[in-house]
Amino acid sequence: MARQTPWAILLCKWNDMPNEAKPKSFFEELFTASGRGSRNIADFFDDVSHGSVDVGGSQVFGWLTLPKKWSDYKGSGVNPQGRQRSHQLGKAGRDSRQHQP
């Protein structure tokens, strides 16, 4: 039996970029059970774990608007501080949305 390991996927955008990169449904098909059979992430984990890990119950949330402009972003990759800052901005976007009516 597969171990259920759902993810929470937060879709974020910068506050000076009003358009979303892709519709939320694109990411739901990519990350959740709704896209099974299309070689999505759920299929990938099923394949590489030989059926022992199931991420199909993942949920996609967003779009969340980050409290910063794109030009304020300092990058991540080999920049651990930039990566940590990206996580903090995502959490701030999530928290601000939770307090909206």
PyMOL commands that set and color helices and strands:
alter all, ss='L'
color gray80, all
select helices_A, chain A and resi 24-31+33-35+41-48+70-72+80-98
alter helices_A, ss='H'
color red, helices_A
select strands_A, chain A and resi 3-4+8-13+53-54+59-65
alter strands_A, ss='S'
color yellow, strands_A
deselect
rebuild
show_as cartoon
